[in-house]
Every structure is written in structure tokens, then in C-alpha cells.
Amino acid sequence: MQYAVGAPLPPPRGQASGPGAAMNWTPHPGQPTPPTSSPAPAAPPPPVQQQGWHAPAPQQSPPPANGGDITGQIRLPPAAPVPLPSPPADTAAPDAAHTAVAVLLIGPAGAGKTSVARHWADTRRVPTAHISLDDVREWVRAGFADPQAGWNDHSEAQYRLARRTCGFAARNFLANGISCILDDAVFPDRPVVGLGGWKRHVGPGLLPIVLLPGLEIVLERNARRSGNRRLSDEEVARIHGRMAGWYGSGLPIIDNSQHDVATTVRVLDDVVARSIASPPTW
């Protein structure tokens, strides 16, 4: 087919001429460009069908009515306090005969602290150590500050050093699964040599127990002592009177006036078991 010279050429064959298709043709040079309207947007191509398994189309959740408590498309749970974990079903009290514990046996001179503590450590079913503060204090040979010569800065410094040493040993024993029992004449009315220092050096799990027989028994036992551990009767009576301040403190007290060492140890076992189940407040 022939066309006149200078006439615009028709669109090439094969181009779509339906709705939404653009008329892509080039005017002949020298001729004015005819006015055209902006092309309509092209329709999206149909999805390509692939062979094999087809995944389902993703589901989109409808937008929530109130979008103030959401992040993206995930609805947040309502605000509420975090509950405490439920206690385990088995709440039986631990077995005192097999539990690693640290016991502080308190009492005046002549109360039998050292004998009871040593026998208790000897007869337990688990490894147990006895730590005597008086023994540790006497590690200092030259320059030993004897409390019987008077309580001063020198004797107090050596006492604090011995208490820290005992606490360090007790923590190491406990860390290795070994129980320990310490004994000391702790006074209820003297913060310097009070329970606070023992709690600080050993730990909050320390179980303080008071061994307090009658004054006549204490005087009789003190008379059988020798060396620098034997005190005058006046000093023993004064210390015993101050130890009476433990009554009403909430700490367990054992009156072993009528008990021998073995019987006192059995009573101590019972007190330790109750203290483990319900630790005293001190």
C-alpha cells in the first residue's frame, strides 16, 4: 500500500489499540504535532501461573477499631502486674542432719559452748567443722591481748581480726558443702561484739543459738578451767547477768543446766532443725 508524501504514518502493526493502550507513533518531520491526551495508566499484568504447588495468598487482618495499644498488626496484652512465681509443690522442711549450715553458739564463759560445739560437729552425718573464736584469738602468741587484762583498743582490734578470720573460714567451708559451728561470748548490749559483725562476716544464713545454763552451773564449770580462760567469780557473774538480755530477743535459748553434753547436742539438733524451717529474726 502506498501513502502520500508528507502524510503521517499509521501505527505499526501488532500494537494494541484497545482501551488503556497508548498510541506510540512518531509524526513525520516538518508536520505539527497533533494534540494528545495524557496516556491512561497501564493495567497490571495478570499473575503468572506456575506449575506445581501454589501457596495460599497471605491473609490480612482487618484494621482494629482502636489502634492506640498496638504495634504494627500485633495487639498488645492489657497492662497488669507481673505475678510472683508459684511456690514448688514440695515445701517440706530441709533435713537438718544433712543440710550444710552455719551455727553460732552464744553463751557466757562456763556455759559449755566449746564442748557442745565440738561434740555436735563430731556426731553429725555430714562433714562439719568447729571454729572456736577463742582458739583463733590465741593464734597470736607474742603480743596477745588478753581480755582479762582489760578490754581496750588493742584487745578489740584482735577480737575483730579473729572474728573476720572465723567468718572467712566459715564461708569457705560452706562453699565446699561443709557445715560449721562457731562459738563466742556475744553480748546483747554491745554492738561492737554483737551479732551484726558475725552476720556481716559469715552471711545472713547464720543461725545464732544461745546456750545459757544457771549461774551456779556456770560458776562450777568455770572453776574447772585453767589458764587465761578461767575467769574470776565476779567476772563470770557479771557476764552471766548481761547474757540474760537474750531473753525476749527472739533467739532460741537452751538451758543446759540439767543436761550432759550428749543430751544438749540432741536438743541443739532439734533447735537447728526448727531454725532452718523458720529462721529467727535478728
C-alpha positions as a Python dict, from the first residue, in 0.01 Angstrom:
ca = {
    (1, 'M'): (0, 0, 0),
    (2, 'Q'): (131, 345, -84),
    (3, 'Y'): (89, 664, 120),
    (4, 'A'): (106, 1025, 20),
    (5, 'V'): (434, 1200, 71),
    (6, 'G'): (434, 1401, 391),
    (7, 'A'): (133, 1225, 544),
    (8, 'P'): (173, 1077, 895),
    (9, 'L'): (237, 707, 905),
    (10, 'P'): (-18, 480, 1072),
    (11, 'P'): (78, 294, 1390),
    (12, 'P'): (291, -13, 1337),
    (13, 'R'): (117, -347, 1321),
    (14, 'G'): (94, -559, 1629),
    (15, 'Q'): (35, -269, 1871),
    (16, 'A'): (-266, -290, 2096),
    (17, 'S'): (-536, -39, 2020),
    (18, 'G'): (-786, -127, 2291),
    (19, 'P'): (-872, 71, 2600),
    (20, 'G'): (-575, 154, 2819),
    (21, 'A'): (-320, 109, 2536),
    (22, 'A'): (-101, 404, 2436),
    (23, 'M'): (-74, 516, 2074),
    (24, 'N'): (301, 519, 2026),
    (25, 'W'): (369, 671, 1683),
    (26, 'T'): (614, 930, 1563),
    (27, 'P'): (500, 1224, 1346),
    (28, 'H'): (674, 1296, 1021),
    (29, 'P'): (934, 1569, 1039),
    (30, 'G'): (804, 1904, 934),
    (31, 'Q'): (445, 1837, 1037),
    (32, 'P'): (286, 1987, 1351),
    (33, 'T'): (242, 1755, 1641),
    (34, 'P'): (-123, 1674, 1693),
    (35, 'P'): (-260, 1737, 2038),
    (36, 'T'): (-270, 1428, 2253),
    (37, 'S'): (-424, 1350, 2589),
    (38, 'S'): (-219, 1204, 2880),
    (39, 'P'): (-194, 827, 2848),
    (40, 'A'): (-412, 619, 3077),
    (41, 'P'): (-225, 403, 3334),
    (42, 'A'): (-146, 57, 3213),
    (43, 'A'): (-344, -229, 3364),
    (44, 'P'): (-139, -462, 3591),
    (45, 'P'): (-35, -779, 3412),
    (46, 'P'): (-225, -1092, 3505),
    (47, 'P'): (-49, -1318, 3759),
    (48, 'V'): (173, -1578, 3603),
    (49, 'Q'): (51, -1926, 3669),
    (50, 'Q'): (334, -2154, 3771),
    (51, 'Q'): (339, -2527, 3769),
    (52, 'G'): (341, -2723, 4094),
    (53, 'W'): (222, -2632, 4445),
    (54, 'H'): (78, -2284, 4494),
    (55, 'A'): (98, -2120, 4838),
    (56, 'P'): (-223, -1961, 4961),
    (57, 'A'): (-249, -1588, 4938),
    (58, 'P'): (-147, -1410, 5260),
    (59, 'Q'): (-436, -1318, 5482),
    (60, 'Q'): (-452, -960, 5605),
    (61, 'S'): (-623, -891, 5932),
    (62, 'P'): (-874, -611, 5933),
    (63, 'P'): (-752, -294, 6098),
    (64, 'P'): (-853, -275, 6467),
    (65, 'A'): (-1110, -30, 6582),
    (66, 'N'): (-874, 134, 6834),
    (67, 'G'): (-512, 146, 6725),
    (68, 'G'): (-375, 308, 7041),
    (69, 'D'): (-248, -14, 7203),
    (70, 'I'): (-100, -194, 6904),
    (71, 'T'): (242, -219, 6744),
    (72, 'G'): (215, -290, 6373),
    (73, 'Q'): (-52, -560, 6339),
    (74, 'I'): (16, -726, 6680),
    (75, 'R'): (-224, -635, 6957),
    (76, 'L'): (-52, -582, 7291),
    (77, 'P'): (-187, -758, 7604),
    (78, 'P'): (-355, -540, 7864),
    (79, 'A'): (-122, -398, 8129),
    (80, 'A'): (-112, -592, 8457),
    (81, 'P'): (140, -657, 8740),
    (82, 'V'): (377, -947, 8686),
    (83, 'P'): (263, -1224, 8921),
    (84, 'L'): (504, -1390, 9161),
    (85, 'P'): (609, -1743, 9071),
    (86, 'S'): (410, -2012, 9241),
    (87, 'P'): (596, -2198, 9519),
    (88, 'P'): (705, -2551, 9441),
    (89, 'A'): (467, -2826, 9530),
    (90, 'D'): (718, -2990, 9766),
    (91, 'T'): (757, -2744, 10056),
    (92, 'A'): (886, -2993, 10312),
    (93, 'A'): (1139, -2855, 10561),
    (94, 'P'): (1502, -2939, 10483),
    (95, 'D'): (1666, -3219, 10679),
    (96, 'A'): (1886, -3057, 10943),
    (97, 'A'): (2100, -3369, 10968),
    (98, 'H'): (2206, -3342, 10603),
    (99, 'T'): (2190, -2967, 10534),
    (100, 'A'): (2505, -2753, 10525),
    (101, 'V'): (2450, -2487, 10791),
    (102, 'A'): (2648, -2232, 10992),
    (103, 'V'): (2556, -2216, 11361),
    (104, 'L'): (2678, -1954, 11607),
    (105, 'L'): (2666, -2086, 11965),
    (106, 'I'): (2645, -1797, 12209),
    (107, 'G'): (2694, -1816, 12584),
    (108, 'P'): (2892, -1695, 12885),
    (109, 'A'): (3220, -1845, 13000),
    (110, 'G'): (3145, -2185, 13155),
    (111, 'A'): (2826, -2245, 12956),
    (112, 'G'): (2983, -2544, 12778),
    (113, 'K'): (2994, -2384, 12432),
    (114, 'T'): (3322, -2543, 12323),
    (115, 'S'): (3236, -2893, 12449),
    (116, 'V'): (2887, -2889, 12295),
    (117, 'A'): (3007, -2742, 11965),
    (118, 'R'): (3286, -2996, 11932),
    (119, 'H'): (3056, -3290, 12011),
    (120, 'W'): (2790, -3163, 11770),
    (121, 'A'): (3050, -3137, 11492),
    (122, 'D'): (3179, -3488, 11572),
    (123, 'T'): (2841, -3661, 11558),
    (124, 'R'): (2674, -3508, 11251),
    (125, 'R'): (2606, -3718, 10942),
    (126, 'V'): (2762, -3461, 10710),
    (127, 'P'): (3109, -3302, 10723),
    (128, 'T'): (3106, -3035, 10993),
    (129, 'A'): (3382, -2808, 11125),
    (130, 'H'): (3416, -2648, 11467),
    (131, 'I'): (3554, -2293, 11471),
    (132, 'S'): (3630, -2151, 11814),
    (133, 'L'): (3688, -1777, 11832),
    (134, 'D'): (3899, -1817, 12148),
    (135, 'D'): (4125, -2064, 11968),
    (136, 'V'): (4168, -1824, 11675),
    (137, 'R'): (4246, -1536, 11908),
    (138, 'E'): (4518, -1741, 12073),
    (139, 'W'): (4691, -1790, 11738),
    (140, 'V'): (4857, -1462, 11833),
    (141, 'R'): (5141, -1565, 12065),
    (142, 'A'): (5370, -1267, 12125),
    (143, 'G'): (5163, -958, 12185),
    (144, 'F'): (4840, -1144, 12266),
    (145, 'A'): (4584, -900, 12410),
    (146, 'D'): (4432, -1095, 12698),
    (147, 'P'): (4075, -973, 12763),
    (148, 'Q'): (4123, -1049, 13133),
    (149, 'A'): (4379, -772, 13145),
    (150, 'G'): (4108, -529, 13035),
    (151, 'W'): (3912, -451, 12723),
    (152, 'N'): (4094, -181, 12526),
    (153, 'D'): (4165, -81, 12169),
    (154, 'H'): (4432, -348, 12138),
    (155, 'S'): (4212, -635, 12257),
    (156, 'E'): (3918, -511, 12049),
    (157, 'A'): (4134, -497, 11735),
    (158, 'Q'): (4248, -856, 11791),
    (159, 'Y'): (3890, -964, 11855),
    (160, 'R'): (3772, -807, 11529),
    (161, 'L'): (4058, -973, 11343),
    (162, 'A'): (3973, -1314, 11492),
    (163, 'R'): (3605, -1269, 11406),
    (164, 'R'): (3685, -1182, 11044),
    (165, 'T'): (3914, -1486, 11026),
    (166, 'C'): (3639, -1712, 11162),
    (167, 'G'): (3386, -1567, 10917),
    (168, 'F'): (3621, -1618, 10624),
    (169, 'A'): (3678, -1981, 10727),
    (170, 'A'): (3303, -2041, 10772),
    (171, 'R'): (3221, -1905, 10425),
    (172, 'N'): (3486, -2124, 10267),
    (173, 'F'): (3359, -2433, 10449),
    (174, 'L'): (3002, -2362, 10341),
    (175, 'A'): (3111, -2301, 9981),
    (176, 'N'): (3254, -2653, 9981),
    (177, 'G'): (2945, -2814, 10136),
    (178, 'I'): (3088, -2838, 10488),
    (179, 'S'): (2878, -2720, 10782),
    (180, 'C'): (3036, -2528, 11067),
    (181, 'I'): (2960, -2428, 11422),
    (182, 'L'): (3122, -2124, 11579),
    (183, 'D'): (3121, -2030, 11946),
    (184, 'D'): (3162, -1687, 12100),
    (185, 'A'): (3054, -1490, 12406),
    (186, 'V'): (2835, -1241, 12218),
    (187, 'F'): (2674, -977, 12437),
    (188, 'P'): (2326, -847, 12355),
    (189, 'D'): (2409, -496, 12478),
    (190, 'R'): (2741, -444, 12297),
    (191, 'P'): (2718, -367, 11926),
    (192, 'V'): (3097, -386, 11892),
    (193, 'V'): (3095, -758, 11973),
    (194, 'G'): (2733, -812, 11873),
    (195, 'L'): (2559, -1025, 11613),
    (196, 'G'): (2591, -763, 11340),
    (197, 'G'): (2961, -836, 11292),
    (198, 'W'): (2903, -1211, 11269),
    (199, 'K'): (2621, -1165, 11021),
    (200, 'R'): (2839, -936, 10813),
    (201, 'H'): (3134, -1178, 10804),
    (202, 'V'): (2952, -1511, 10775),
    (203, 'G'): (2633, -1415, 10595),
    (204, 'P'): (2259, -1373, 10658),
    (205, 'G'): (2207, -1751, 10677),
    (206, 'L'): (2393, -1773, 11008),
    (207, 'L'): (2183, -1940, 11282),
    (208, 'P'): (2252, -1789, 11627),
    (209, 'I'): (2158, -2008, 11925),
    (210, 'V'): (2208, -1913, 12290),
    (211, 'L'): (2341, -2165, 12544),
    (212, 'L'): (2257, -2027, 12889),
    (213, 'P'): (2258, -2251, 13198),
    (214, 'G'): (2203, -2121, 13551),
    (215, 'L'): (2462, -1911, 13731),
    (216, 'E'): (2558, -2189, 13975),
    (217, 'I'): (2637, -2428, 13690),
    (218, 'V'): (2842, -2164, 13511),
    (219, 'L'): (3045, -2090, 13826),
    (220, 'E'): (3109, -2461, 13882),
    (221, 'R'): (3228, -2520, 13526),
    (222, 'N'): (3444, -2209, 13528),
    (223, 'A'): (3619, -2337, 13839),
    (224, 'R'): (3737, -2641, 13642),
    (225, 'R'): (3907, -2420, 13383),
    (226, 'S'): (4273, -2330, 13380),
    (227, 'G'): (4495, -2072, 13219),
    (228, 'N'): (4373, -1743, 13078),
    (229, 'R'): (4029, -1892, 13010),
    (230, 'R'): (3947, -1915, 13378),
    (231, 'L'): (3773, -1601, 13500),
    (232, 'S'): (3704, -1469, 13847),
    (233, 'D'): (3367, -1547, 14001),
    (234, 'E'): (3278, -1178, 13992),
    (235, 'E'): (3352, -1157, 13620),
    (236, 'V'): (3155, -1475, 13549),
    (237, 'A'): (2854, -1343, 13739),
    (238, 'R'): (2872, -1010, 13558),
    (239, 'I'): (2888, -1177, 13215),
    (240, 'H'): (2605, -1416, 13303),
    (241, 'G'): (2384, -1126, 13407),
    (242, 'R'): (2444, -947, 13080),
    (243, 'M'): (2369, -1265, 12884),
    (244, 'A'): (2022, -1268, 13038),
    (245, 'G'): (1943, -987, 12796),
    (246, 'W'): (1899, -1251, 12523),
    (247, 'Y'): (1564, -1346, 12679),
    (248, 'G'): (1296, -1176, 12476),
    (249, 'S'): (1531, -1126, 12178),
    (250, 'G'): (1360, -1388, 11964),
    (251, 'L'): (1669, -1611, 11951),
    (252, 'P'): (1637, -1975, 12062),
    (253, 'I'): (1780, -2033, 12410),
    (254, 'I'): (1890, -2369, 12551),
    (255, 'D'): (1912, -2404, 12927),
    (256, 'N'): (2151, -2697, 12967),
    (257, 'S'): (2172, -2677, 13345),
    (258, 'Q'): (2046, -3037, 13382),
    (259, 'H'): (2184, -3177, 13055),
    (260, 'D'): (2509, -3351, 12982),
    (261, 'V'): (2693, -3283, 12657),
    (262, 'A'): (2522, -3560, 12457),
    (263, 'T'): (2173, -3454, 12568),
    (264, 'T'): (2249, -3090, 12493),
    (265, 'V'): (2363, -3189, 12143),
    (266, 'R'): (2031, -3366, 12079),
    (267, 'V'): (1846, -3054, 12192),
    (268, 'L'): (2071, -2846, 11967),
    (269, 'D'): (1984, -3069, 11671),
    (270, 'D'): (1616, -3004, 11729),
    (271, 'V'): (1668, -2629, 11763),
    (272, 'V'): (1876, -2618, 11443),
    (273, 'A'): (1603, -2805, 11253),
    (274, 'R'): (1340, -2556, 11370),
    (275, 'S'): (1566, -2261, 11292),
    (276, 'I'): (1618, -2389, 10937),
    (277, 'A'): (1245, -2428, 10885),
    (278, 'S'): (1171, -2086, 11039),
    (279, 'P'): (1485, -1870, 11064),
    (280, 'P'): (1490, -1636, 11364),
    (281, 'T'): (1470, -1261, 11305),
    (282, 'W'): (1778, -1083, 11435),
}
